[in-house]
């Protein structure tokens, strides 16, 4: 890894670090540039995301 050289690099690194986990990254990309949803809508998103991830798994994964 190379050292960060300016504030732009630091900001980019922070954004990449936040978006790296798939669940949080998917959520933030969905609402990119928009207001975050109310709590009940956010909970529904997370429940659907977990359900879809479980549906895509095969029994041997």
Backbone as numpy.savetxt, mean C-alpha at the origin, in Angstrom:
# Nx Ny Nz CAx CAy CAz Cx Cy Cz
23.90 -0.22 -1.35 23.07 0.96 -1.35 23.94 2.20 -1.35
23.51 3.18 -2.09 24.24 4.45 -2.10 23.59 5.41 -1.12
24.36 6.33 -0.58 23.76 7.30 0.35 22.82 8.25 -0.39
21.82 8.72 0.31 20.90 9.70 -0.26 21.61 11.03 -0.38
21.41 11.72 -1.50 22.19 12.93 -1.76 21.42 14.22 -1.59
20.12 14.20 -1.69 19.37 15.45 -1.52 17.97 15.15 -0.98
17.26 16.22 -0.68 15.92 16.06 -0.09 14.98 15.29 -1.00
15.12 15.47 -2.31 14.27 14.73 -3.25 14.48 13.23 -3.13
15.74 12.82 -2.93 16.02 11.40 -2.74 15.39 10.88 -1.45
15.46 11.67 -0.41 14.88 11.27 0.87 13.37 11.13 0.74
12.73 12.09 0.09 11.27 12.02 -0.09 10.89 10.80 -0.92
11.63 10.53 -1.98 11.35 9.37 -2.82 11.53 8.08 -2.03
12.58 8.00 -1.24 12.83 6.80 -0.44 11.71 6.58 0.58
11.23 7.64 1.18 10.13 7.52 2.14 8.86 7.01 1.46
8.57 7.57 0.28 7.37 7.15 -0.45 7.48 5.67 -0.82
8.65 5.25 -1.31 8.83 3.85 -1.69 8.71 2.94 -0.48
9.22 3.38 0.67 9.15 2.56 1.88 7.71 2.38 2.35
6.90 3.41 2.23 5.50 3.32 2.65 4.71 2.45 1.69
4.99 2.54 0.40 4.23 1.79 -0.59 4.69 0.35 -0.74
5.83 0.01 -0.16 6.40 -1.33 -0.33 5.49 -2.45 0.18
4.96 -2.36 1.40 4.04 -3.43 1.82 2.81 -3.46 0.91
2.48 -4.61 0.39 1.45 -4.72 -0.64 0.10 -4.16 -0.20
-0.36 -4.50 0.96 -1.68 -4.05 1.41 -1.75 -2.53 1.51
-0.81 -1.94 2.21 -0.81 -0.49 2.38 -0.56 0.20 1.05
0.34 -0.34 0.25 0.62 0.24 -1.06 -0.60 0.24 -1.96
-1.33 -0.88 -2.00 -2.55 -0.95 -2.82 -3.57 0.08 -2.35
-3.73 0.19 -1.04 -4.70 1.14 -0.48 -4.33 2.57 -0.85
-3.07 2.95 -0.63 -2.67 4.33 -0.90 -2.68 4.65 -2.39
-2.33 3.68 -3.22 -2.39 3.92 -4.68 -3.84 4.11 -5.14
-4.76 3.37 -4.53 -6.18 3.50 -4.91 -6.68 4.91 -4.63
-6.24 5.51 -3.54 -6.70 6.85 -3.16 -5.66 7.93 -3.45
-4.72 7.65 -4.34 -3.67 8.60 -4.68 -4.27 9.91 -5.18
-3.97 10.98 -4.50 -4.45 12.30 -4.90 -5.87 12.62 -4.44
-6.52 11.67 -3.82 -7.89 11.88 -3.35 -7.90 11.85 -1.82
-8.98 12.34 -1.27 -9.14 12.27 0.19 -9.26 10.81 0.61
-8.69 10.49 1.75 -8.82 9.12 2.25 -10.27 8.86 2.63
-10.72 7.62 2.49 -12.12 7.32 2.77 -12.41 7.32 4.27
-13.70 7.31 4.56 -14.13 7.18 5.95 -13.70 5.81 6.47
-13.67 5.68 7.77 -13.17 4.46 8.41 -13.91 3.21 7.94
-15.24 3.27 7.85 -15.99 2.07 7.45 -15.66 1.63 6.03
-15.44 2.58 5.14 -15.07 2.25 3.76 -13.66 1.68 3.72
-12.75 2.24 4.50 -11.38 1.72 4.56 -11.39 0.28 5.09
-12.19 0.02 6.11 -12.28 -1.34 6.66 -12.79 -2.31 5.60
-13.78 -1.89 4.82 -14.32 -2.74 3.76 -13.23 -3.03 2.72
-12.44 -2.02 2.35 -11.35 -2.23 1.40 -10.39 -3.30 1.92
-9.98 -3.17 3.18 -9.03 -4.12 3.75 -9.62 -5.53 3.83
-10.89 -5.64 4.19 -11.53 -6.97 4.23 -11.57 -7.60 2.84
-11.94 -6.81 1.83 -11.99 -7.33 0.47 -10.60 -7.73 -0.01
-9.59 -6.93 0.33 -8.22 -7.22 -0.09 -7.77 -8.55 0.50
-8.02 -8.75 1.79 -7.61 -9.99 2.45 -8.37 -11.17 1.85
-9.67 -11.00 1.60 -10.47 -12.06 1.00 -9.91 -12.45 -0.36
-9.61 -11.46 -1.20 -9.08 -11.75 -2.53 -7.73 -12.43 -2.46
-6.88 -12.02 -1.53 -5.58 -12.66 -1.39 -5.75 -14.13 -0.99
-6.70 -14.41 -0.11 -6.93 -15.80 0.31 -7.53 -16.63 -0.81
-8.38 -16.04 -1.63 -9.00 -16.75 -2.75 -7.97 -17.12 -3.82
-6.92 -16.33 -3.97 -5.92 -16.57 -5.01 -4.91 -17.64 -4.62
-4.89 -18.02 -3.37 -3.94 -19.03 -2.91 -4.43 -20.42 -3.26
-3.49 -21.27 -3.58 -3.83 -22.68 -3.77 -3.61 -23.39 -2.44
-4.15 -24.57 -2.27 -3.98 -25.27 -0.99 -2.53 -25.57 -0.63
-1.64 -25.56 -1.63 -0.25 -25.94 -1.37 0.68 -24.75 -1.26
0.16 -23.55 -1.16 1.02 -22.37 -1.02 1.36 -22.14 0.42
